């Protein structure tokens, strides 16, 4: 196994750990009879993606609960910034996950106006890195996808802003559904 394969395996193993943490946290919420908040206030008004990212946001699954909402974002793929590693990484992800489409989740606490990123927080990452962090930020009504593997924040990363800038995600669908629904959608994408 050469250095590229070792690095791609390292990335996939990190993804698997983050994926397992997300599945454990984002279990289906019981649907309340009455919501104490407006769903429209929780769906991000705008979602921005770092300009170098070739992936497209396809869908956002919205899962309302009593005091929180889970958002599950589905991207058509992940593109590592090095084409050799990307090709190996994609093949391993297809084998391990049964798909190359990417699903990332975030919890919004509407009454507190907070976003809770479980293994999806950008933190100090730059676009090219992919260390999964947890983090809580004030929910600004926008989401910024700062890295190639779709780690997020509610505020634009200064490093991404200065080096690349952001593009607004367009044309994605919004569905009501759970993480499982988002995963099934992602498998149909590829």
Residue, then its C-alpha position, 0 to 999 in steps of 0.5 A: x500500500x502506497x502513501x496515497x492509499x494509506x492517507x485515503x484509508x486514514x481519511x475514510x476511517x476518520x469519516x467512519x468515526x464521525x458517521x457513527x457519532x452522527x448516527x448515534x446522536x441524530x436518532x429520530x425525534x418524536x414528532x410533537x403535536x404542537x411546535x413552539x417555534x416556526x419551521x421557517x425560522x429554522x430552515x437556513x435562509x442561505x447555505x454557502x459552500x466554499x468556492x473550490x468545492x465541486x460538490x452540490x447540495x442536493x437536499x436538506x431533510x428537516x426533522x422537527x422535535x419538541x425543542x430542537x430541529x435536526x437538519x440533514x444535508x445531502x451532497x452529491x459527493x465529496x471531492x478531496x483536493x488532490x485528484x490521486x487521493x480523491x480517486x482512492x478515497x471515493x472507491x473506499x467510501x463506495x465500498x464502506x458506505x455503499x455510496x459516495x454521496x455525503x450526508x452531514x447533520x446539524x441540530x438547531x435549537x430554535x428557542x435558544x437560537x443555537x446550532x449544535x454541530x456534532x462531528x460536523x463543526x469546522x472549527x479551525x479547519x481550513x478548506x483542505x483539512x478535515x478534522x471533525x469537531x463538535x461545536x455550538x454557535x449562535x444560529x444566524x439563519x445561515x450555514x457555511x460549508x467550509x471544508x471539502x468534506x462539508x464541515x460547517x459553521x454558522x459564520x464564514x471561516x476567515x481562512x476560506x473567505x480570504x483564500x477562496x470565498x463562498x458560493x451560495x447553494x442553489x437548487x436543492x430540495x427541502x424535505x421533511x425527514x430523518x437522518x435515515x431518510x437522508x441516508x436512503x436518498x444519498x444511496x439513490x444518488x450514488 
